[in-house]
Protein backbone atom coordinates (compact mmCIF):
# COMPACT_ATOMS: atom_id res chain seq x y z
CA UNK A 1 0.00 0.00 0.00
CA UNK A 2 1.38 3.39 -0.96
CA UNK A 3 1.58 6.39 1.35
CA UNK A 4 -0.89 8.14 -0.95
CA UNK A 5 -3.41 5.32 -0.56
CA UNK A 6 -2.92 5.19 3.21
CA UNK A 7 -3.55 8.95 3.36
CA UNK A 8 -6.68 8.58 1.27
CA UNK A 9 -7.99 5.82 3.54
CA UNK A 10 -7.44 8.08 6.56
CA UNK A 11 -9.16 10.99 4.80
CA UNK A 12 -12.12 8.77 3.93
CA UNK A 13 -12.40 7.52 7.51
CA UNK A 14 -12.17 11.08 8.86
CA UNK A 15 -14.84 12.25 6.44
CA UNK A 16 -17.10 9.31 7.29
CA UNK A 17 -16.90 10.24 10.96
CA UNK A 18 -17.33 13.98 10.31
CA UNK A 19 -20.48 13.43 8.25
CA UNK A 20 -22.04 11.16 10.87
CA UNK A 21 -21.26 13.72 13.56
CA UNK A 22 -22.68 16.46 11.34
CA UNK A 23 -25.90 14.47 10.94
CA UNK A 24 -26.37 14.45 14.71
CA UNK A 25 -25.46 18.14 14.92
CA UNK A 26 -27.92 19.10 12.16
CA UNK A 27 -30.73 17.11 13.73
CA UNK A 28 -30.09 18.91 16.99
CA UNK A 29 -29.98 22.34 15.30
CA UNK A 30 -33.21 21.83 13.38
CA UNK A 31 -34.61 24.25 10.83
CA UNK A 32 -32.78 24.47 7.51
CA UNK A 33 -30.15 22.08 8.88
CA UNK A 34 -32.69 19.24 8.71
CA UNK A 35 -33.81 19.63 5.11
CA UNK A 36 -34.10 16.13 3.63
CA UNK A 37 -31.72 16.82 0.73
CA UNK A 38 -29.00 18.00 3.12
CA UNK A 39 -29.36 15.03 5.46
CA UNK A 40 -29.41 12.61 2.53
CA UNK A 41 -26.21 14.11 1.15
CA UNK A 42 -24.51 13.74 4.54
CA UNK A 43 -25.62 10.08 4.68
CA UNK A 44 -24.43 9.51 1.11
CA UNK A 45 -21.08 11.10 1.83
CA UNK A 46 -20.54 9.05 4.98
CA UNK A 47 -21.44 5.81 3.20
CA UNK A 48 -19.30 6.33 0.08
CA UNK A 49 -16.34 7.33 2.24
CA UNK A 50 -16.63 4.13 4.25
CA UNK A 51 -17.04 2.09 1.09
CA UNK A 52 -14.03 3.68 -0.60
CA UNK A 53 -11.88 3.15 2.48
CA UNK A 54 -12.95 -0.50 2.62
CA UNK A 55 -12.13 -1.03 -1.08
CA UNK A 56 -8.65 0.39 -0.59
CA UNK A 57 -8.00 -1.46 2.67
CA UNK A 58 -8.72 -4.81 1.07
CA UNK A 59 -6.77 -3.94 -2.09
CA UNK A 60 -9.68 -4.05 -4.50
CA UNK A 61 -8.76 -3.28 -8.09
CA UNK A 62 -12.09 -1.44 -8.31
CA UNK A 63 -11.12 1.22 -5.75
CA UNK A 64 -10.55 3.74 -8.55
CA UNK A 65 -14.28 3.68 -9.32
CA UNK A 66 -15.38 4.08 -5.72
CA UNK A 67 -12.82 6.86 -5.23
CA UNK A 68 -14.14 8.69 -8.29
CA UNK A 69 -17.68 8.56 -6.90
CA UNK A 70 -16.42 9.51 -3.46
CA UNK A 71 -14.61 12.57 -4.83
CA UNK A 72 -17.77 13.82 -6.52
CA UNK A 73 -20.04 13.24 -3.53
CA UNK A 74 -17.57 14.74 -1.06
CA UNK A 75 -17.19 17.85 -3.23
CA UNK A 76 -20.98 18.26 -3.33
CA UNK A 77 -21.24 17.74 0.42
CA UNK A 78 -18.52 20.33 1.06
CA UNK A 79 -20.28 22.89 -1.13
CA UNK A 80 -23.61 22.22 0.57
CA UNK A 81 -22.16 22.56 4.06
CA UNK A 82 -20.33 25.77 3.12
CA UNK A 83 -23.46 27.33 1.67
CA UNK A 84 -25.99 26.19 4.27
CA UNK A 85 -24.64 28.52 6.95
CA UNK A 86 -21.31 30.25 6.25
CA UNK A 87 -21.12 31.49 9.85
CA UNK A 88 -21.46 28.01 11.39
CA UNK A 89 -18.01 26.75 12.41
CA UNK A 90 -19.18 23.12 12.63
CA UNK A 91 -20.49 23.14 9.07
CA UNK A 92 -17.35 24.84 7.81
CA UNK A 93 -15.15 22.27 9.56
CA UNK A 94 -17.13 19.43 7.99
CA UNK A 95 -16.81 21.11 4.59
CA UNK A 96 -13.02 21.30 4.98
CA UNK A 97 -12.80 17.59 5.81
CA UNK A 98 -15.04 16.75 2.84
CA UNK A 99 -12.85 18.85 0.52
CA UNK A 100 -9.70 17.15 1.77
CA UNK A 101 -11.28 13.75 1.13
CA UNK A 102 -12.52 14.82 -2.31
CA UNK A 103 -9.03 15.94 -3.31
CA UNK A 104 -7.44 12.75 -2.01
CA UNK A 105 -9.99 10.50 -3.72
CA UNK A 106 -9.68 12.44 -6.97
CA UNK A 107 -5.95 11.66 -6.96
CA UNK A 108 -6.57 7.98 -6.23
CA UNK A 109 -9.19 7.76 -8.99
CA UNK A 110 -6.73 9.24 -11.49
CA UNK A 111 -3.92 6.88 -10.50
CA UNK A 112 -4.92 3.95 -12.71
FIKOLZA-1660 file (N, C-alpha, C; in steps of 0.1 Angstrom, whole numbers, plus 5000, padded with zeros to 4 digits):
% residues 112
   i   px   py   pz ch aa at
   1 5009 4988 5000  A  X  N
   1 5000 5000 5000  A  X CA
   1 5009 5012 5000  A  X  C
   2 5006 5022 4991  A  X  N
   2 5014 5034 4990  A  X CA
   2 5010 5044 5001  A  X  C
   3 5019 5053 5004  A  X  N
   3 5016 5064 5014  A  X CA
   3 5004 5072 5009  A  X  C
   4 5002 5074 4996  A  X  N
   4 4991 5081 4990  A  X CA
   4 4978 5074 4994  A  X  C
   5 4978 5061 4992  A  X  N
   5 4966 5053 4994  A  X CA
   5 4963 5053 5009  A  X  C
   6 4973 5052 5018  A  X  N
   6 4971 5052 5032  A  X CA
   6 4965 5065 5036  A  X  C
   7 4970 5076 5031  A  X  N
   7 4965 5089 5034  A  X CA
   7 4950 5091 5029  A  X  C
   8 4947 5085 5018  A  X  N
   8 4933 5086 5013  A  X CA
   8 4924 5078 5022  A  X  C
   9 4928 5066 5026  A  X  N
   9 4920 5058 5035  A  X CA
   9 4917 5066 5048  A  X  C
  10 4927 5073 5053  A  X  N
  10 4926 5081 5066  A  X CA
  10 4916 5092 5063  A  X  C
  11 4917 5099 5051  A  X  N
  11 4908 5110 5048  A  X CA
  11 4894 5105 5047  A  X  C
  12 4892 5093 5041  A  X  N
  12 4879 5088 5039  A  X CA
  12 4873 5084 5053  A  X  C
  13 4881 5079 5062  A  X  N
  13 4876 5075 5075  A  X CA
  13 4873 5088 5083  A  X  C
  14 4881 5098 5082  A  X  N
  14 4878 5111 5089  A  X CA
  14 4865 5117 5083  A  X  C
  15 4863 5117 5070  A  X  N
  15 4852 5123 5064  A  X CA
  15 4839 5115 5068  A  X  C
  16 4840 5102 5068  A  X  N
  16 4829 5093 5073  A  X CA
  16 4824 5097 5087  A  X  C
  17 4834 5099 5096  A  X  N
  17 4831 5102 5110  A  X CA
  17 4825 5117 5110  A  X  C
  18 4831 5126 5103  A  X  N
  18 4827 5140 5103  A  X CA
  18 4812 5141 5098  A  X  C
  19 4809 5133 5088  A  X  N
  19 4795 5134 5082  A  X CA
  19 4785 5128 5092  A  X  C
  20 4789 5117 5099  A  X  N
  20 4780 5112 5109  A  X CA
  20 4778 5121 5120  A  X  C
  21 4789 5127 5125  A  X  N
  21 4787 5137 5136  A  X CA
  21 4779 5149 5131  A  X  C
  22 4781 5153 5119  A  X  N
  22 4773 5165 5113  A  X CA
  22 4758 5161 5113  A  X  C
  23 4755 5149 5109  A  X  N
  23 4741 5145 5109  A  X CA
  23 4735 5147 5123  A  X  C
  24 4741 5143 5133  A  X  N
  24 4736 5145 5147  A  X CA
  24 4735 5159 5150  A  X  C
  25 4745 5167 5147  A  X  N
  25 4745 5181 5149  A  X CA
  25 4734 5188 5142  A  X  C
  26 4732 5185 5129  A  X  N
  26 4721 5191 5122  A  X CA
  26 4707 5187 5127  A  X  C
  27 4705 5175 5131  A  X  N
  27 4693 5171 5137  A  X CA
  27 4690 5179 5150  A  X  C
  28 4700 5181 5158  A  X  N
  28 4699 5189 5170  A  X CA
  28 4696 5204 5167  A  X  C
  29 4702 5209 5157  A  X  N
  29 4700 5223 5153  A  X CA
  29 4686 5226 5148  A  X  C
  30 4681 5217 5140  A  X  N
  30 4668 5218 5134  A  X CA
  30 4668 5228 5122  A  X  C
  31 4656 5233 5119  A  X  N
  31 4654 5242 5108  A  X CA
  31 4660 5238 5095  A  X  C
  32 4667 5248 5088  A  X  N
  32 4672 5245 5075  A  X CA
  32 4683 5234 5076  A  X  C
  33 4688 5231 5087  A  X  N
  33 4699 5221 5089  A  X CA
  33 4693 5207 5087  A  X  C
  34 4679 5206 5088  A  X  N
  34 4673 5192 5087  A  X CA
  34 4665 5190 5074  A  X  C
  35 4668 5199 5064  A  X  N
  35 4662 5196 5051  A  X CA
  35 4666 5183 5046  A  X  C
  36 4656 5175 5041  A  X  N
  36 4659 5161 5036  A  X CA
  36 4671 5160 5027  A  X  C
  37 4672 5169 5017  A  X  N
  37 4683 5168 5007  A  X CA
  37 4696 5170 5014  A  X  C
  38 4697 5178 5024  A  X  N
  38 4710 5180 5031  A  X CA
  38 4714 5168 5039  A  X  C
  39 4704 5162 5047  A  X  N
  39 4706 5150 5055  A  X CA
  39 4710 5138 5046  A  X  C
  40 4703 5137 5035  A  X  N
  40 4706 5126 5025  A  X CA
  40 4720 5127 5020  A  X  C
  41 4724 5139 5017  A  X  N
  41 4738 5141 5011  A  X CA
  41 4748 5138 5022  A  X  C
  42 4746 5141 5035  A  X  N
  42 4755 5137 5045  A  X CA
  42 4756 5122 5047  A  X  C
  43 4744 5115 5046  A  X  N
  43 4744 5101 5047  A  X CA
  43 4752 5095 5035  A  X  C
  44 4749 5100 5023  A  X  N
  44 4756 5095 5011  A  X CA
  44 4771 5097 5012  A  X  C
  45 4775 5108 5017  A  X  N
  45 4789 5111 5018  A  X CA
  45 4796 5101 5028  A  X  C
  46 4789 5100 5040  A  X  N
  46 4795 5090 5050  A  X CA
  46 4796 5076 5044  A  X  C
  47 4786 5072 5037  A  X  N
  47 4786 5058 5032  A  X CA
  47 4796 5056 5021  A  X  C
  48 4797 5065 5011  A  X  N
  48 4807 5063 5001  A  X CA
  48 4821 5064 5006  A  X  C
  49 4823 5073 5016  A  X  N
  49 4837 5073 5022  A  X CA
  49 4840 5060 5029  A  X  C
  50 4831 5054 5036  A  X  N
  50 4834 5041 5043  A  X CA
  50 4836 5031 5032  A  X  C
  51 4828 5031 5022  A  X  N
  51 4830 5021 5011  A  X CA
  51 4843 5022 5004  A  X  C
  52 4847 5035 5001  A  X  N
  52 4860 5037 4994  A  X CA
  52 4871 5033 5003  A  X  C
  53 4871 5036 5016  A  X  N
  53 4881 5031 5025  A  X CA
  53 4882 5016 5025  A  X  C
  54 4871 5010 5026  A  X  N
  54 4871 4995 5026  A  X CA
  54 4877 4989 5014  A  X  C
  55 4873 4995 5002  A  X  N
  55 4879 4990 4989  A  X CA
  55 4894 4991 4989  A  X  C
  56 4899 5002 4994  A  X  N
  56 4914 5004 4994  A  X CA
  56 4920 4995 5004  A  X  C
  57 4914 4994 5016  A  X  N
  57 4920 4985 5027  A  X CA
  57 4922 4971 5022  A  X  C
  58 4912 4966 5015  A  X  N
  58 4913 4952 5011  A  X CA
  58 4920 4950 4997  A  X  C
  59 4925 4961 4991  A  X  N
  59 4932 4961 4979  A  X CA
  59 4924 4958 4967  A  X  C
  60 4912 4962 4967  A  X  N
  60 4903 4959 4955  A  X CA
  60 4908 4967 4943  A  X  C
  61 4909 4961 4931  A  X  N
  61 4912 4967 4919  A  X CA
  61 4902 4977 4915  A  X  C
  62 4890 4977 4920  A  X  N
  62 4879 4986 4917  A  X CA
  62 4879 4998 4925  A  X  C
  63 4889 5000 4934  A  X  N
  63 4889 5012 4943  A  X CA
  63 4889 5025 4935  A  X  C
  64 4894 5025 4922  A  X  N
  64 4894 5037 4915  A  X CA
  64 4880 5042 4912  A  X  C
  65 4871 5033 4909  A  X  N
  65 4857 5037 4907  A  X CA
  65 4850 5042 4919  A  X  C
  66 4853 5036 4931  A  X  N
  66 4846 5041 4943  A  X CA
  66 4852 5054 4947  A  X  C
  67 4865 5056 4945  A  X  N
  67 4872 5069 4948  A  X CA
  67 4867 5080 4939  A  X  C
  68 4864 5077 4926  A  X  N
  68 4859 5087 4917  A  X CA
  68 4845 5092 4922  A  X  C
  69 4836 5082 4926  A  X  N
  69 4823 5086 4931  A  X CA
  69 4824 5093 4944  A  X  C
  70 4834 5089 4952  A  X  N
  70 4836 5095 4965  A  X CA
  70 4840 5110 4964  A  X  C
  71 4849 5112 4954  A  X  N
  71 4854 5126 4952  A  X CA
  71 4842 5135 4948  A  X  C
  72 4834 5130 4939  A  X  N
  72 4822 5138 4935  A  X CA
  72 4813 5141 4946  A  X  C
  73 4809 5131 4954  A  X  N
  73 4800 5132 4965  A  X CA
  73 4805 5141 4976  A  X  C
  74 4818 5139 4979  A  X  N
  74 4824 5147 4989  A  X CA
  74 4825 5162 4985  A  X  C
  75 4828 5165 4973  A  X  N
  75 4828 5179 4968  A  X CA
  75 4814 5185 4969  A  X  C
  76 4804 5177 4965  A  X  N
  76 4790 5183 4967  A  X CA
  76 4787 5185 4981  A  X  C
  77 4791 5176 4990  A  X  N
  77 4788 5177 5004  A  X CA
  77 4795 5190 5010  A  X  C
  78 4807 5192 5006  A  X  N
  78 4815 5203 5011  A  X CA
  78 4808 5216 5006  A  X  C
  79 4804 5217 4994  A  X  N
  79 4797 5229 4989  A  X CA
  79 4784 5231 4996  A  X  C
  80 4777 5221 4998  A  X  N
  80 4764 5222 5006  A  X CA
  80 4766 5227 5020  A  X  C
  81 4776 5221 5027  A  X  N
  81 4778 5226 5041  A  X CA
  81 4783 5240 5041  A  X  C
  82 4792 5244 5032  A  X  N
  82 4797 5258 5031  A  X CA
  82 4785 5268 5029  A  X  C
  83 4776 5264 5020  A  X  N
  83 4765 5273 5017  A  X CA
  83 4754 5274 5027  A  X  C
  84 4752 5263 5034  A  X  N
  84 4740 5262 5043  A  X CA
  84 4741 5273 5053  A  X  C
  85 4752 5275 5059  A  X  N
  85 4754 5285 5070  A  X CA
  85 4768 5289 5071  A  X  C
  86 4773 5299 5063  A  X  N
  86 4787 5302 5062  A  X CA
  86 4793 5307 5076  A  X  C
  87 4784 5311 5085  A  X  N
  87 4789 5315 5099  A  X CA
  87 4790 5304 5109  A  X  C
  88 4786 5292 5105  A  X  N
  88 4785 5280 5114  A  X CA
  88 4799 5273 5113  A  X  C
  89 4807 5274 5124  A  X  N
  89 4820 5268 5124  A  X CA
  89 4820 5252 5122  A  X  C
  90 4809 5246 5128  A  X  N
  90 4808 5231 5126  A  X CA
  90 4806 5227 5112  A  X  C
  91 4797 5234 5105  A  X  N
  91 4795 5231 5091  A  X CA
  91 4808 5234 5082  A  X  C
  92 4814 5245 5086  A  X  N
  92 4827 5248 5078  A  X CA
  92 4838 5238 5080  A  X  C
  93 4839 5233 5093  A  X  N
  93 4849 5223 5096  A  X CA
  93 4845 5210 5088  A  X  C
  94 4833 5206 5087  A  X  N
  94 4829 5194 5080  A  X CA
  94 4832 5196 5065  A  X  C
  95 4829 5208 5060  A  X  N
  95 4832 5211 5046  A  X CA
  95 4847 5210 5043  A  X  C
  96 4855 5214 5052  A  X  N
  96 4870 5213 5050  A  X CA
  96 4874 5198 5049  A  X  C
  97 4869 5190 5058  A  X  N
  97 4872 5176 5058  A  X CA
  97 4867 5169 5045  A  X  C
  98 4855 5173 5041  A  X  N
  98 4850 5167 5028  A  X CA
  98 4858 5172 5016  A  X  C
  99 4863 5184 5016  A  X  N
  99 4872 5189 5005  A  X CA
  99 4885 5181 5005  A  X  C
 100 4890 5179 5017  A  X  N
 100 4903 5171 5018  A  X CA
 100 4901 5157 5012  A  X  C
 101 4890 5151 5016  A  X  N
 101 4887 5138 5011  A  X CA
 101 4885 5138 4996  A  X  C
 102 4877 5147 4991  A  X  N
 102 4875 5148 4977  A  X CA
 102 4888 5149 4969  A  X  C
 103 4897 5158 4974  A  X  N
 103 4910 5159 4967  A  X CA
 103 4918 5146 4967  A  X  C
 104 4918 5140 4978  A  X  N
 104 4926 5128 4980  A  X CA
 104 4920 5117 4971  A  X  C
 105 4907 5115 4971  A  X  N
 105 4900 5105 4963  A  X CA
 105 4902 5108 4948  A  X  C
 106 4901 5121 4944  A  X  N
 106 4903 5124 4930  A  X CA
 106 4917 5120 4926  A  X  C
 107 4927 5121 4934  A  X  N
 107 4940 5117 4930  A  X CA
 107 4941 5101 4929  A  X  C
 108 4934 5094 4938  A  X  N
 108 4934 5080 4938  A  X CA
 108 4927 5075 4925  A  X  C
 109 4916 5082 4922  A  X  N
 109 4908 5078 4910  A  X CA
 109 4916 5079 4897  A  X  C
 110 4925 5089 4897  A  X  N
 110 4933 5092 4885  A  X CA
 110 4945 5083 4884  A  X  C
 111 4949 5077 4895  A  X  N
 111 4961 5069 4895  A  X CA
 111 4958 5054 4890  A  X  C
 112 4953 5053 4878  A  X  N
 112 4951 5040 4873  A  X CA
 112 4962 5035 4864  A  X  C
% end
